[in-house]
């Protein structure tokens, strides 16, 4: 991990609006490696930063079609929709080997 990786992930605000992933080369390469690992192992995580210096963990999960259909939609502009499906953290949690999930409290 390097604090020179900057990645911004902008979710869709409403239906039919774009989602955008913007990052510097280092962050996008980290994302690419995480996607490759998630495709092979089900889940991957890496640490990156916003441009204000705040670090955060980015988790990439490869789920089945049924698992994807059971997640709630990630639109940011329509209020609380968490009652419309499962939380994505629950899916990530189910993919980690027992005892190492970043979602376990």
Secondary structure, 3 states (H helix, E strand, C coil): CCCCCEEEEECCCCCCCCCEEEECHHHHHHHHHHHHHHHHHCEEEEEEECCCCCEEEEEEECCCHHHHHCECCCCCCCCCCHHHCECHHHHHHHHCCCCCCCCCC
